[in-house]
């Protein structure tokens, strides 16, 4: 069992030498950052808030992870990331419409 742990650790170290590893890690970092952002903004407001940046970070993180998953030829990962695009883009469209309606009313 210890040998397996050591072998897996060496595999992880080898993976870290691949630029694709860092690309995928960047996507995961952006994806995690959106939750951190949402939490901080909500705490400051004292209520649940989903800022516009959350949706941009969602879209960016999903795009990076989609490319990474495609490179890895992982169909489950590709499908999982591609579905989110519709939700993220739709929320940005709704926010843009709300902003345009507010500007028109003013």
C-alpha positions as CSV (number, residue, x, y, z in Angstrom):
1,X,0.0,0.0,0.0
2,X,2.8,2.4,0.9
3,X,4.4,1.7,-2.5
4,X,1.2,2.7,-4.3
5,X,1.1,6.0,-2.3
6,X,4.7,6.7,-3.3
7,X,4.1,5.8,-7.0
8,X,1.0,8.1,-7.1
9,X,2.9,10.9,-5.5
10,X,5.6,10.6,-8.2
11,X,2.9,10.6,-10.9
12,X,1.5,13.9,-9.4
13,X,5.0,15.4,-9.4
14,X,5.5,14.4,-13.0
15,X,2.1,15.9,-13.9
16,X,3.1,19.2,-12.4
17,X,5.8,19.5,-15.1
18,X,3.1,19.5,-17.9
19,X,1.8,23.0,-18.9
20,X,-1.7,21.5,-19.3
21,X,-1.6,20.7,-15.6
22,X,-1.2,24.4,-14.8
23,X,-3.8,25.4,-17.3
24,X,-6.4,23.0,-15.7
25,X,-5.4,24.2,-12.3
26,X,-5.9,27.8,-13.3
27,X,-9.5,26.9,-14.5
28,X,-10.2,25.2,-11.2
29,X,-8.8,28.2,-9.3
30,X,-11.0,30.6,-11.2
31,X,-14.0,28.3,-10.6
32,X,-13.3,28.1,-6.9
33,X,-12.7,31.9,-6.7
34,X,-16.2,32.6,-7.9
35,X,-17.6,30.9,-4.8
36,X,-15.2,32.8,-2.6
37,X,-16.2,36.0,-4.2
38,X,-19.9,35.3,-3.8
39,X,-19.4,34.5,-0.1
40,X,-17.4,37.6,0.6
41,X,-19.9,39.9,-1.3
42,X,-22.8,38.2,0.5
43,X,-21.2,38.6,3.9
44,X,-20.6,42.3,3.3
45,X,-24.2,42.8,2.2
46,X,-25.6,40.7,5.0
47,X,-27.7,38.8,2.5
48,X,-27.2,36.4,-0.4
49,X,-25.8,38.2,-3.4
50,X,-24.6,36.8,-6.7
51,X,-22.4,39.5,-8.3
52,X,-22.0,39.9,-12.1
53,X,-18.3,38.9,-11.7
54,X,-19.5,35.5,-10.4
55,X,-21.0,34.7,-13.8
56,X,-17.9,36.0,-15.7
57,X,-15.7,33.8,-13.5
58,X,-18.1,30.9,-14.1
59,X,-17.8,31.4,-17.8
60,X,-14.1,31.8,-17.8
61,X,-13.4,28.8,-15.5
62,X,-15.8,26.6,-17.5
63,X,-14.1,27.6,-20.8
64,X,-10.7,26.8,-19.4
65,X,-11.8,23.5,-17.9
66,X,-13.7,22.6,-21.1
67,X,-10.5,23.0,-23.2
68,X,-8.5,21.1,-20.6
69,X,-11.1,18.2,-20.5
70,X,-11.1,18.2,-24.3
71,X,-7.3,17.9,-24.3
72,X,-7.5,15.1,-21.9
73,X,-10.2,13.4,-24.1
74,X,-12.6,13.1,-21.1
75,X,-16.1,13.0,-22.4
76,X,-17.8,13.1,-19.0
77,X,-15.7,16.2,-18.1
78,X,-16.4,17.9,-21.5
79,X,-20.1,17.3,-21.2
80,X,-20.2,18.5,-17.6
81,X,-18.5,21.8,-18.4
82,X,-20.3,22.5,-21.6
83,X,-23.8,22.4,-20.0
84,X,-22.9,25.2,-17.6
85,X,-22.2,27.6,-20.5
86,X,-25.9,28.0,-21.2
87,X,-26.6,28.9,-17.5
88,X,-23.7,31.4,-17.3
89,X,-24.5,33.1,-20.5
90,X,-28.2,33.3,-19.8
91,X,-27.6,34.9,-16.5
92,X,-25.3,37.5,-18.1
93,X,-27.9,38.2,-20.7
94,X,-30.6,38.7,-18.0
95,X,-28.2,41.1,-16.1
96,X,-27.6,43.0,-19.3
97,X,-31.3,43.3,-20.0
98,X,-31.9,44.5,-16.4
99,X,-29.2,47.1,-16.7
100,X,-30.5,48.3,-20.1
101,X,-34.1,48.6,-18.6
102,X,-32.7,50.5,-15.6
103,X,-30.8,52.9,-18.0
104,X,-33.8,53.4,-20.2
105,X,-36.0,54.2,-17.2
106,X,-33.6,56.8,-15.9
